[in-house]
């Protein structure tokens, strides 16, 4: 690591002022591009600069019924079996 740093320093000592100026400009442009892309990548909500509010659902106000191994026939005749979870309150059915 130390020898690599000495190698870079010896190369920098041999360049002209114009080359050093171009190097500084190239590094500055590179940093500007990186910073611009980092700030532009932050998502915004509907054009707003503030982040969207986090959705916190209310606790469930109904029971849950679990039906196990319900057969589901595919269009090619294959039968798949699934566990189906649904609200136990009939008022919620059809929503």
NORJO-V429452 format. One line per field, one symbol per residue. phi: phi as a letter, one per 30 degrees, with the letter a starting at -180 (. if undefined). psi: psi as a letter, one per 30 degrees, with the letter a starting at -180 (. if undefined). burial: I if it has 16 or more other C-alpha atoms within 10 Angstrom, else O. A space follows every 10 residues. Layout:
# NORJO-V429452
phi: ???
psi: ???
burial: ???
This chain:
# NORJO-V429452
phi: .ddddddddd dddccddddd dddddddddd dddddddddd dddbchiddc dddddcdddd cbdbcccchd dbcddcjdcc cbcccbdddd dddid
psi: eeeeeeeeee eefglleeee eeeeeeeeee eeeeeeeeef fkkljhfkfk llkkkjlllk gllkkkkkhk kjklfgfkkl klkkklkfkf ffkf.
burial: OOOOOOOOOO OOOOOOOOOO OOOOOOOOOO OOOOOOOOOO OOOOOOOOOO OOOOOOOOOO OOOOOOOOOO OOOOOOOOOO OOOOOOOOOO OOOOO
